[in-house]
Amino acid sequence: MNKEIKNINVLFIGDIFGESGIKKIEKEVPVLRKKYNVDLVIAQSENVSGRKGLDPKDYQRLSQVGIDVFTLGNHAFAKSSILEIINEENIIRPFNVNEGYEGKGTNIFVVNNIKVRVTSLLGITFNDLNTPWKQQRANNFFDAIDEIIKKDDSDFHIIDFHAETTSEKNVLALYLDKIFPGKVSAIIGTHTHVQTNDSRRLKNNTLFITDAGMTGPKDSAIGANFDEVYEKMRFNSKSRFVASLNKSQLNGVLLSLSKNSKSKIKTIKK
């Protein structure tokens, strides 16, 4: 392959939350693909269906409007129906978990003869795993990504690091940029649903943002209705959280990846 054309534009969309988030995707993604000449769209999708999980119906709905790759996090198996689709090539559940779970934690996608690897990793701190996970927390993410990188032959590698703490996200990004320069193209933090103002290119050309933000209802408790979350926080209410139907926002990043010049990251808010 001609090395001069190893450039690709990737749109990474922050956690899609509920029906409000789906409708925003349906409205904005076709426009963004055209505006930015996007070659590949990746979306964090563990909160799509209701409030937790991804069901087959919503997977098909989002696929039809331009989502190419779906990454998942700690709520990957929240909907039992995920087992109907978890082994699809474009669904990536967390990699750093024990063996025996359905699905895959990393995969390569070929776009315009360019190989793009997408990996999902889970943070550990404040990120306990609930049933049906068969472990309390994820495994060491440093060991897990080392395992992948040492065998990887992709042109570009994008990691969705689904973690609660800014420290885990920043330290992993700096580690990969220092120890494996040129092997990871971008590390995109997800999970906290609030876009951070720190998108940047690290010393060895690795792109990074602590959190890409959320695609879902504005003025909500990071996606859920205010009232139930307030009652829980203040009075320890047992009310079940419900996805807000407020007007939605889209948050994400545009990655302009290059093997021949400096890669770029641009935050997207719609």
C-alpha positions in Angstrom: 0.0 0.0 0.0 1.2 3.5 -0.8 2.4 5.0 2.5 1.4 8.5 1.4 -2.3 7.8 1.8 -2.3 6.4 5.4 -4.7 9.1 6.7 -8.2 8.5 8.0 -10.9 10.6 9.7 -12.7 8.9 12.6 -15.6 10.3 14.5 -15.8 9.0 18.1 -19.2 9.6 19.8 -19.4 9.8 23.6 -21.8 7.6 25.5 -25.2 7.5 23.8 -27.9 7.6 26.4 -31.5 6.5 25.9 -34.1 7.4 23.3 -33.0 11.1 23.4 -29.5 10.1 22.5 -30.6 7.8 19.7 -32.7 10.6 18.1 -29.8 13.0 18.2 -27.6 10.4 16.5 -30.2 9.9 13.8 -30.3 13.7 13.2 -26.6 14.6 13.4 -24.4 11.6 12.3 -25.3 11.7 8.6 -24.5 15.4 8.6 -21.3 15.1 10.5 -20.1 12.2 8.2 -20.5 14.5 5.2 -19.2 17.7 6.8 -15.9 16.2 8.1 -15.4 13.5 5.4 -15.6 10.8 8.1 -14.4 7.4 7.2 -15.3 5.5 10.4 -17.8 6.2 13.2 -17.3 4.7 16.6 -19.9 5.1 19.4 -19.8 4.3 23.1 -23.1 2.3 23.3 -23.5 0.8 26.7 -26.3 3.2 27.8 -28.3 3.2 24.6 -31.3 1.0 25.5 -33.3 2.6 28.2 -30.6 3.5 30.6 -28.3 0.5 30.6 -27.2 -1.9 27.8 -27.7 -2.3 24.1 -30.5 -4.3 22.6 -30.7 -5.7 19.0 -33.4 -3.3 17.9 -31.4 -0.2 18.9 -28.2 -1.7 17.4 -29.9 -2.1 14.1 -31.4 1.4 14.3 -28.1 3.0 14.9 -26.3 0.9 12.3 -28.7 2.2 9.7 -27.8 5.8 10.3 -24.0 5.4 10.2 -22.6 3.9 13.4 -19.8 1.5 12.2 -18.4 0.3 15.5 -20.1 -0.1 18.9 -18.0 -0.1 22.1 -19.3 -1.2 25.4 -18.4 -0.8 29.1 -19.4 -2.1 32.5 -23.0 -2.3 31.5 -22.2 -4.5 28.5 -24.4 -7.4 29.6 -27.1 -5.4 31.3 -29.6 -6.5 28.7 -29.8 -10.2 28.2 -30.7 -9.7 24.6 -27.2 -8.5 24.0 -26.3 -12.1 23.6 -28.2 -12.1 20.3 -25.7 -9.6 18.8 -22.6 -9.6 21.1 -20.5 -11.7 18.6 -21.1 -9.3 15.7 -17.8 -8.1 14.3 -18.5 -4.5 15.1 -19.4 -4.8 18.7 -16.5 -4.5 21.1 -17.0 -5.3 24.8 -14.3 -4.7 27.4 -11.1 -6.7 26.8 -9.6 -6.7 30.3 -11.9 -9.3 31.9 -11.6 -13.0 32.5 -12.0 -15.5 29.8 -15.4 -17.1 29.1 -17.5 -14.0 28.3 -19.2 -13.8 24.9 -17.9 -11.3 22.4 -14.5 -9.7 21.8 -12.6 -6.9 23.4 -10.6 -5.8 20.3 -11.0 -6.1 16.6 -9.5 -4.7 13.3 -11.7 -2.9 10.8 -10.4 -2.3 7.2 -11.4 1.1 5.8 -10.0 2.2 2.4 -7.3 -0.5 2.8 -6.3 0.9 6.1 -6.4 -1.3 9.2 -7.9 0.4 12.2 -7.9 -1.5 15.5 -10.6 -0.6 18.1 -10.1 -1.8 21.7 -12.3 -1.4 24.8 -10.8 -1.3 28.3 -12.4 -0.9 31.7 -11.1 1.1 34.6 -10.9 -0.4 38.0 -11.3 2.3 40.7 -14.9 3.0 41.7 -16.0 0.8 38.8 -17.3 -2.5 40.4 -18.9 -5.0 38.1 -22.4 -6.3 38.8 -24.2 -9.5 37.8 -24.1 -11.1 35.2 -20.4 -10.3 35.4 -18.6 -13.2 37.2 -16.0 -11.0 38.7 -16.1 -8.0 41.0 -13.9 -5.7 38.9 -11.9 -5.7 35.7 -8.4 -7.0 35.4 -5.2 -4.9 35.2 -5.6 -2.7 32.1 -1.8 -2.1 31.7 -1.2 -5.9 31.3 -4.2 -6.2 29.0 -3.1 -3.5 26.6 0.5 -4.7 26.6 -0.8 -8.1 25.4 -2.7 -6.5 22.5 0.1 -4.1 21.4 2.8 -6.8 21.3 0.8 -8.7 18.6 -0.8 -5.8 16.8 -0.1 -5.0 13.1 -2.8 -2.4 12.5 -2.1 1.0 10.9 -4.1 2.8 13.6 -5.3 1.8 17.1 -8.1 3.6 19.0 -8.8 2.7 22.6 -12.1 3.5 24.4 -11.0 3.6 28.1 -14.3 3.3 30.1 -13.1 4.5 33.5 -14.4 6.6 36.4 -11.2 8.4 37.5 -9.2 11.0 35.6 -6.0 9.6 37.1 -6.4 6.1 35.5 -7.2 7.7 32.1 -4.3 10.1 32.2 -1.7 7.7 33.5 -2.6 5.0 30.9 -2.4 7.6 28.1 1.0 8.8 29.2 2.2 5.3 29.7 1.2 4.2 26.2 2.6 7.3 24.5 6.0 6.9 26.4 6.4 3.1 26.3 4.8 2.3 22.9 5.3 5.4 20.8 3.4 5.2 17.6 1.5 2.1 18.5 -1.7 3.7 19.9 -3.2 6.5 17.8 -5.8 7.7 20.3 -7.1 7.0 23.8 -10.6 8.3 24.3 -11.9 8.3 27.9 -15.6 7.6 28.4 -18.0 6.7 31.3 -18.4 10.0 33.2 -20.7 11.6 30.6 -19.1 15.1 30.9 -16.8 16.2 28.1 -13.5 17.4 29.4 -11.6 20.4 28.2 -8.2 18.7 27.7 -8.1 17.1 24.2 -4.5 17.1 23.1 -1.7 15.4 21.2 0.9 13.9 23.5 4.7 14.0 22.9 4.8 11.0 20.6 1.7 11.8 18.6 -0.9 9.9 20.7 -4.2 11.7 20.8 -6.0 11.9 24.1 -9.1 13.3 25.9 -10.0 12.4 29.5 -13.7 12.0 28.6 -15.5 12.5 25.2 -18.8 13.3 27.0 -22.4 12.1 26.5 -24.8 12.0 23.6 -28.1 12.3 25.4 -30.5 14.6 27.3 -29.3 18.0 28.4 -29.9 19.4 31.9 -30.2 15.9 33.3 -28.4 13.8 36.0 -25.8 12.7 33.3 -28.7 11.2 31.4 -31.3 10.3 34.0 -34.2 12.3 35.2 -33.2 14.9 37.9 -36.0 14.1 40.3 -35.3 10.4 41.0 -31.5 11.0 41.3 -32.1 14.0 43.6 -34.3 11.9 45.8 -31.7 9.1 45.9 -28.9 11.5 46.7 -30.6 13.5 49.4 -33.1 11.0 51.0 -31.7 7.6 49.9 -35.0 7.0 48.0 -35.4 3.6 46.3 -36.9 5.2 43.2 -35.7 3.6 39.9 -33.7 6.0 37.7 -35.4 6.8 34.4 -33.7 8.1 31.2 -34.6 11.7 30.7 -36.5 12.8 27.6 -35.0 16.3 27.6 -33.7 17.9 24.4 -30.5 16.2 23.5 -26.8 17.1 22.9 -24.1 15.2 20.9 -20.6 15.1 22.3 -17.6 13.4 20.8 -14.3 13.9 19.1 -13.0 14.0 15.5 -9.7 12.2 15.0 -7.6 13.0 12.0 -5.1 10.2 12.0 -2.0 10.2 10.0 1.2 8.1 9.6 2.9 10.9 7.6 2.3 14.0 9.7 0.9 15.0 13.1 -2.5 13.6 14.0 -5.2 15.9 15.2 -8.1 15.8 17.7 -11.1 18.1 17.6 -13.9 18.1 20.1 -17.5 18.0 18.7 -20.5 19.4 20.4 -23.9 19.6 18.7 
